[in-house]
Amino acid sequence: MAATAPPRLPALDIDLPRSAVVAATAFVLAGALRLAAGAEQLGLSSGFAILFFLVAIAQIGFGVLLGVGMRQAMSMIAATAAMVMTLILVGLWLVATTATVPIYPLMNGPYPVDVIDLATALLEVTSVVALCRSLPQPARRRVGWTLIGLVVAAWLVWVGIVATVGLTD
Amino acid sequence: MNQRLATAVSPPTATPDTATAPAPRYVLLIVLTGGAIAGALIGLAITVTAAGGAVTSGPLVAAGFALSRSVLDTQAVITVGMSFLPTFLGRDRRAATMLPLASARLIGLVSAAVWLIAALVSMVLEVVDINVGQPFTLAAIGQYVRGAGAGQAHVVVACGAFVYLVIAVFSRYRGTDVPAEMRIAVAVFTLIPLSTAGHAAFGAQSLRNLALVSIELHVLSAVSWTGGLVAVMLLLGLHRGLLATALPRFSRLATVCVFLTGLTGLFNGWYELWSTPGIHWYTAVFTTRYGLVLIGKVLCVVTAGLLGGYTRLRLLPRIIERRPTAVLTWATVEIGVLAVAFGLAAVLIRAPVVTG
């Protein structure tokens, strides 16, 4: 009796690197929390509500595409852009929680550290580290050091601003 | 992530299997939902007449809240269970596994949608309950979301369920599967916020952090146990081959969950009674409405644990040998008992410790 070919499988699990799965999961969870933060801003600040919703859509979209192993989401340019944008968001949150930012709804002091915001920042940092780890060498080393350089440069600029004009002015 | 979860993203080994997959046992979903609603109604009947009891804005709102929380909990159970199913099947990717996995994705999609709606309904009912005698407005919802921990928790749950829904829709229409870990992580993450917004958040300072961790573990273990059981029995219960593959894996998880659920549940119940001023916890167990509901819940968990133990010790060896067993009947009873416990829990999270 001739051997029959195995039937074509309609849905397959994807062989993704574990760090890519971690990054994708962290991105979608951070997106869910950004969505919650956007809902909180409704009726308080429409500008920030829209910003949070847009960030949430981008994070959830990128996370899902990364999770299903879409090539475009795993390309070097897309991954680097996602990491840089995420680090900018974390940086803005750190600035807002340590100083009075004129455009923020709260004008009488630094933005309070909220559990949701803190969890979002932790998830975003996790997503960046995991995404960087999922890149192949030598790109991982190059992108990793570039990001570290950007973070250090941003921190030095912030220290310079604080030293010049003070923390709350 | 452990090795068992990692198997879900490994390349499948396709082996032909001429056996056709039997239809899912949808009656289990009815048992789960019906049991939870029955449990909520029993709990309400016990607490509703208590002086200064759970009712603050009329019995309709109290009943609506308990029912919506029951539905929310059961949908969370189903969603988490459907997310776990690929890990129970491991590397097994016979053609016969494709239909249960596709069904799990579809059921997970629907349950996530209902989970999202139930979270929003529950939030609206809480706002109505808090603003007794005041007109219901969108501004009131906004204030509740920004001002109360439970409001924030409801929004995070709704957003988490929405994200799960997006993942489920995408994976269904794209025809590929997202990693099981991702769906498990999103579903489990969505469970956490509401569990920390109940009694444990307001108890005595000295043990509050321990109580919060305990209630999170309680919810995670109870939902994983019930959800896993529902998923395995609903989709694989009538397929001896797949059941022999999946049940031993689920059974290991369930054993841990049974003990974790029992221990954390006992601690949480004791903590709530102990932290209530003016009454000794050991007398409050029998003299308060809260204590009576707690006793009911303990009985349910003990009964379900014994049923689970019988399945593991007596039926599992025969299931592995692919011999016929009455496992579906036993599992249906176990799911029904656990569902009643979920219904009682939906009442217990808001029931105050009062005598009479």
Interface residues (C-beta under 8 A of the other chain):
Chain A: T4 P6 P7 L9 P10 A11 L12 D13 I14 D15 L16 R18 V21 V22 A24 T25 V28 L29 G31 A32 L33 L35 A36 A39 E40 L42 G43 L44 A56 I60 V64 G67 V68 G69 V115 I116
Chain B: M1 A6 A8 V9 S10 P11 P12 A14 T15 P16 P86 R93 A95 M98 L101 A102 R105 L138 A139 G142 V145 R146 Q152 V155 V156 A158 C159 G160 F162 V163 V166 I167 F170 S171 R174 G175 T176 D177 V178 P179 A180 E181 M182 A185 V186 F189 T190
